[in-house]
Amino acid sequence: MIEVRELTKRYGRTVAVDGLSFQVRPGTVTGFLGPNGAGKSTTMRVLLGLDAPSSGEALVNGGRYTALRRPLHEVGALLDAGAVHGGRRAFDHLGWLARSNGIGTKRAAQVLEQVGLAGVARKRVGGFSLGMRQRLGIAAALLGDPGVLMFDEPVNGLDPDGVRWIRGLMRALAADGRTVLVSSHLMSEMELTADRLVVIGHGRLIADTSVRELTDRFARGVLVRSPRPEELAGVLAAAGGTVEAAPGGALSVAGLDVAEIGDRAAAHGIPLYEVTPRSASLEEAYMELTAGSTQFGAVAS
């Protein structure tokens, strides 16, 4: 499990993380979301002992990462796929990581096979594409068969087949009872992959919720289709609903739930072809939730 307790990290006068608290539990994929500069990477660096907290705690399995004797057996992480010496061969890179944590080099061959790099195990990393480097970084994270995994933008550089593969891998790791934390800006991927979301802005917690709860929070009303839309619109408006025209002759209704719409239509003998509650997409919900937390915004031309 990952626990962040009242974590604050300052760089001079800049507060990157500000009293942040959340938990990431085993058995779920947790998306770690926030605008650029929100403090996601800083939080992950503190969790991995790469930066020291100014105050508060960032714990893995109840302790600090720096206290772990053989950390790769407990925690696997991908923060920067480019942080590998270009002159080193893929197998050799994993081999020295394995030896540093008492892991047999046979395991290096296994994870290279798992991530699809067995055929280039003896190739130098300097010739790898970004997607291949991402796969190598994921192999390194899996090397010690850890129970806790952290990935920062893991689909960068991957082709569609690779994106689908990493999505399946993360879900399989969680299904196996592992703790999986994934930082990403791709809302479409998080909507397909994550079970829970931790959203931060300006280093502070904005939301700790499930994907469904967040999208339902920004509901878009109910889509209704009927062969008598004008009559139905008048009935629903009289009942207190806000009715707007939607594409294809449908109606978008806010302020009334599905049951109320059905009851009102039935009472007036108006047939219904469709009554569908509409939630916001994760991207729409995220944009509304973080609207006041974006540091770097472009101006539309």
N, C-alpha and C positions, 0 to 999 in steps of 0.2 A: 504494500500500500504506500501511496505518496501522501504526505501531510505537509501543508504549508501553514504556518501559524504566525500571524501578525508580522509577516515578513516585510522588512523595509530595506531597500538598497539605495544608497546615495553615491553619486560620483561628483564630488565637490558640492556645488550648490544644486545640482540636478538630482531630483528624486525619481529614480527609474521604477521602483516598486514601493508602494506606500501602504503599509499595514495590511498586506494581502493574506487572506486565509481561505483555504479550500482543501478538500480531500479527493483523492482518486482511488477508488476501490477496485479490488480484483474482479475479474469477470466481465468488465465493460471496456469499451473503447471510449475514452473521454477526449472530446475535441477541445483544444485550448485556443480560444479565439480572441481577437482584438486587433485594432488598427495598428499600422506601423508605429513603433515607438510606445506601444502600450505597456511593455515590460515583460512580454512572453519569453523572449530569448534570455533576458536577464534572470528571470525566475528559474528557467531550466539550467542555466549556468550555475546558479547558487545551489540547486538541487544536486548537481554533479561535482560540487566542490571546486569549480573553476573560478568562482568569485565568492568572497566571504560576505555574509549578511551584515548590514549595519546594525540591525536589530531583528529580533524574531528568529524563527527556525524554519528550515526546509529539510524534512526528514524522509528517508526511504526505509521502509520496514522498521520504523521506530527509532532509527539512528541516523547519524550524519554519514554521508557518502565517504568522507575522508577517513572515517573510522573503520571502514570495511577492509579486511585483510586481502581478500581476493574479490574486488568489486564486480568483475565481469560475470561472476557466478550469480550475482544478485540483481545487477542492473545492466541493461544494454541501452545504448543511446546513439542516435545519429543527429548531430547538430550541424556539421559542416562537411559535406561530401568531398570538398576540395582539399581538406586538411590531411592529405596523404602525399608523401614524397613521390614525385613523378617518375623517379628512376627506380623505384622499388616494384618488384613483381607482385601481383595480387596475392599469390599464395604466400610469399615471403612476408608481406605486410600482415596478413592474418597469423602467420606462424609466430612472429615475435610477440604479437598481442597474446596469443595462446600461451606461449612459454612464460610470459610475465605473470600469468594468473594460474599456472599449474594445469593448463589444459593441453591435452595431446594434440599433435599436429594433424592427426586423422580427422579431428573435428573441423579443422580449417577446410579440408577437402569436402566435408559433408555440407557445410554452410555455403561454400561456393557452388556446389551442385544445387542446393536448395534455391539460391537466388538466380540461377541460370548463367553463372559465370565459369562453370567448370572448363569450358572450351578455351578460356583465355587466362587460366590460372597462372601460366608462366609468362604472360605478357606484362610489359611495364605499364604502370598506371598512367604515365604521362600520355599514352596513346589512347586512353579511354575517353569515350564521350561522357557528357554530364550524366546521362541516364545510367551508364555502366558504373560510374563512380557512385551514384546513388545506391545501386545494387551492392556494390562492395561495402559501402557504409552500413547497409542493412545487414550484410553478412557479418560484419564486425559486431554489430549490436546483438546478433543471435549467437555469437561464438560460445558464450558460457552457459547457454540454455537458461537465461535468467527469468525470474518471475516478474520483474518490473522492466518495462521498456518505454523509452521516450524517443519520439521522432519529431524533428523540426522540419517542416515542409518536405515530407518524404517523397512526394510525387514529382518534384522538380526534375525536369529533363526526361521523364519517362514517357514512352509512347503509349497510346491507348491500351495496348495489351499489358504493358507494365503497370499502368495505373490500376487496371482491373486486378492484376496479380497482387499488388501491395494492399489493395482494399480487402481482398480475400484473406491475405496473410494476417492483417491486423485483426480481423474478425475471428479468425481461427485461433490466434494467440489469446484473445479475450475469452473465447469459448473454452479454452483449456485452463481457465482460471487465473490467467495472468493479468497484471495491471498494465494498461496501455494508455499512454498520454500522447496525443498527436496535435502539434501546432500546425495550423494551416490557414491560408487565406482563401482556399477554394471551397466556397460554401456548398457547391453542388456535390463535392466529394464527401464533405462532412455530413451532409444530409443522407447520403447512402451508407456511410461507414460508422458514424458515431452513435453511441447510445445516450451519452450525456454530454453536456457542454459546460465549460467554464469560460465565461466571457469577461475580459478585463479592459479597462480604459484608463489612461493616465496612471497606470500602476495599481489601480484599485479594482475590486471585484464589482462587476455590474450584474452578473447573473450566474447562478449555479443551478442548472436545470436539465431536464431531458429535452431532446429535439422536439418531441411532440408537444410538450408543455409550452415551449417557446413559440412555436409556429401557431398554436391555438391562441396564444396570448394576443397575437396580432391578426385575429380572424378577419376575413374579408366578407362576412355575411353569408347569404344563402343564394345560390343560383337556382332560378325557377323557370321552367318552360311550360307553357300552356297554349292551347289553340285560341284562347281568349285573353291575351295579355293585357289589353287596355282595361277590360273589366276587372281582371284580377288585381292590377295595379291600384285601381281605385279602392277596392275592398281592403287591401293590405295597408294602404296609406291611412284609411279611415280607422284601422285597428292600431295605428301608432307606428307602423313601419316606415322606413325611409326606402323608397323604391326608385331605382334608376334603370334605364335601358342598358342592356348588355348585348354583345355581339350575337347575331343569329336570331334576333327577335326574342331573346330571353330577358329575364328581369333579374337585377341584383338587389336583394332585400337585406336591409340591416335593421336591427331592433326587434326582430321576431325570430323565434327559433323554428326548426323544421315542423314540430308538432303544431305550433300555433298557425303556421302557414297552411298546413294540411287541413286543420279544423276550419279555418276561415273559408278556404276554397270549397270544402265539402258543404258547409252551411249555405253557400250560395250556388251550389250545383256546378261549380267550375272545375272541369277536368284538369289534372296535372300530368304532364309527361315526364318531368324531372324536378326533383327537389334535392339539391346537393349543397351541404355545408362547405364553405371554402375557407381553408386556412391560408395564411401567407406562406410563401416559400421560405426556406431558411435564410436565403439571401435577403429577402425583403424584411424579414423579422430582424435579422442582424443589423441591417442598415438603419432601421428605425431605432433599435436599441442603442447603437453606438454613435448616433448622429452628433451627440455633443462631445465625443471623445476623440474625434479625428484631428490629428496634429497637422497632417499634410494633405490639403485638399486642392485639387486643380479647379480652375475657373472655366466653365463651359464657354466656348467661343461662339 
